[in-house]
């Protein structure tokens, strides 16, 4: 396992994170740093602690011990309103897209703008921001559609547009290609890469999709037994002769 190193360019740092539920020790000293502008892929089998780590990262779960710093701020030391403000800099793409079924595409994208007025102020005309976000994902013509009128791939794109509309510095992707056909999955991967290049976003991508990991990762972490078992580029990791590692790529 590669030793965790402090990186002065890190936009997220997690040190010695531990989380248990009774006798179930999910995270056993997990370390991670996300460098500004990179795509970091985290892979781990079901139940390995990926989702728990993300919940701790955004303050939905309290770790048993360890520290999490986001943009230089220790989240355990933040008040509720400070944590809420920090979250506006962290976009989250849910696995199931999580669009509001009763709202049009426009209303789905307007929702975070109306909720986080502290970042942008009260916006009288949201159309320019909504259209820019939709154009970024190639779906400007869907602005007045309902979610039920969209395909799975289109929903994923709209959810990404809703994430982008707050102009976050960090994006967390939860299984971005799960449930999509190979062609649509490739389109989503290419879209994620273009967003990274256009906005210099720093991203954590949780995925089981080896093709996605290969295409999008600048660096990878394999989460095994509650720790960052190995770190490196896709090529470096896949070349290692370790049964626990090779199991991910069979």
N, C-alpha and C positions, 0 to 999 in steps of 0.2 A: 504494500500500500504506500502510495506517495505521501510523504510528510506534508502536513498543512503548513503553508508559508503565508505570513502576513504580506499583503500586497497593497502598497500605498495608492494604487489606482482602483482598488476594489470599490464597487458601488454597493455590494452586499457582502457581509462577512458573518459566517456562522462558526462559532467555536464551541467544541465539546458539548454539543446539544444532546440532552438525554430526555426521554419521555417514556413513561411506562403506564400501563393500565392494569393495576393489580400485579399479577405475576407475568404479564405480557410485556416484556421489555422491547419496545418498538425501536427506539433510537438509543444507541449505546455510546454516544460520544461522536456524533456526526460533525464533520468539519467541512466548510465550503466557502469559497470566495468567488464572487462574480465580478469580472473585470468590465469596466465601462466599454460598451460597444460590442461585446461578444455574445454569441449564442452558446449557452451551456446546456447540454443535454444530460438529464439524469434518468438512468434506467435502473429498474429493480423489479423483481417479481411481485405479484400481487401480495399485499400485506407486508411489504418490506419497509414501509414507513414513508414513502414518497409524499402521500397526501397529508400525513401528520406533519411532516416537515414544512410543507407549504402553509398549513393552517397555523403553525407556530410563527412562520415568517411574517404572515399578515396580521397576526395578533388575534386570531380566532381561537387558538389554544395556548395555554400557558405551559412552557416547558418545565420539567422538574429541575433542570439546571442547565447551565450554558448561557452563552450570550448571542444575541442577534443584533447586528448593526446594519441599518439601511440608510444609505447616503450619509454615513457618519453619525447616525443617531441610534443609540441603544433603545430599542423599542420597549423594553421593560421599564424604562424610566420616563416614558411619555405619558402625559395625561390623555384622557379620552379624545378631547378635541384636537390635540396635537397628533395623535395617532390617526385620527380621521383625515386630517390635513395631509399627512404623509401618504396615506392610501391613494390620494388623488394623483400621486406620481407613480403609482404601481397599477398597471392595467392587468386584468385577469381574463383569460379566455377559457370559459368553462367547457368541459367535455361535451355537454349536451346543448351548447350555445346559450341556453337560459334566456331566450327572448321572452318578452311579455306577450302572451297570446292575444290579449285584448287590445293591444296597441299596434298601430301601423309601424312600418319601418321608421318613418320620420319620428314618431312619438317615442319609439325605443331609443333612438339616438339622442333625442332632446332630454330624456329623463336624467342622465348624469349631469348634463349642463344645468338643469334646473335645481338639482340637488346640491351641487357643489358651486354655489354662487360666490363663495369666498375666493375661488381661484380665478374666475373670469368676470365676476360681477354679474349684475342682472343683464341678460342679453335680450334685447327687444326683438331682434330678428335673428333667429338661429339658422335660417336657411343656408347662408354661406358656409358655416361650419359643418352642417349636416351634409351638404352637397360635396364638400371637400373630402369628408370621411368616406362617403359612398364612392366617389370617384377613385379614391385610393384603393378600393377593393373591386373596382370595375362594375359596380351595380347602381349607378346613379338613376337608372330607370325604374328601380324598385321602391322609390321613396314613399309611394302611397299604398303599397301592398301590405297585406296582413301576413304574419308568419306562416299561416297555413297554406299560403299561396307560393311558398318558397320551397325549393328542394333542400336536401340535407346540406349540400355543399354551399348553397346560397345562404342558408341560415348561419353557417360557420363564418362566412364572409361578413355578413351583417353584424354578427357578434364581435368580430374583429374591428369593424368600423366603429362600433359603439365603444370599444376599448380605446381606439385611437383618438376619439373625439376630445378626450381630456388631455391629449398630448403628453402621455406618461413617459417618464425616463426609463422605466422598467416594465417589461411585459412578462407575465407568467402564463405559459401555455400548458393546459392539462389535456394530454392525449389529443392533439389537434387534428390527427388524421383518422382516429378511430371511427369506424362505421361508414367510412367513405370508400367509394370504388377507387381503383388504382389511379385512374386519370384525374379524378377530382382531388384525390390526396396529393398528387404531384402538383396540381394547380395551387393548393393551399400552401405547400412547402415553398414553391417559387414566390408566392405572395409574401410569406414570412421573411424570406431572404431579401426581397425588394424593400420591405418596410425597414429592416435592419439597416440597409444601405442608405435609404432616404432620410431616416430620422436618427440614425446612430443609436437606436434603442439597445438596451442591455436586456437579454432575455434568458429565462430558465424554461426549458422545454422538458416536460415529463412525457415520456413516450415508451411504448413497447415496439414501435415500428422501426425495425433496423434500417430500412431504406430512408426513412425520415431522419434518423440519427446520422446516417452517413452523409446525407445531402446538406443538412443544416448546421451541424455542430462545428463550432470552432474548437470545442473541448468537451469531454464527456466525463461523467462520474458514474460508476456502477455502485449502487447501494446494496450491500449484502450484510446480513446480520447486524443491521442498525448502524453501520459505519460506511464511510466512503472507502470502499474496498480497493478501488483503483481509480486513478485519474489519468487523463492523457487525451491525445487526439484519437479519432476513430481508428486510424491506421495503426497507431501504437498499441491500442488496447486489443484489437482483433488479432494482432500478431502474437500475443502472449499465450504461452502454453500452460494454461491453468484451467482445470475442469469447471470451476465456478464461473470463470469468465466465458469460456467457450459455450457454456449452456445458454447464454444470451443470444448467440449467433447461429444456432443450429436450426 
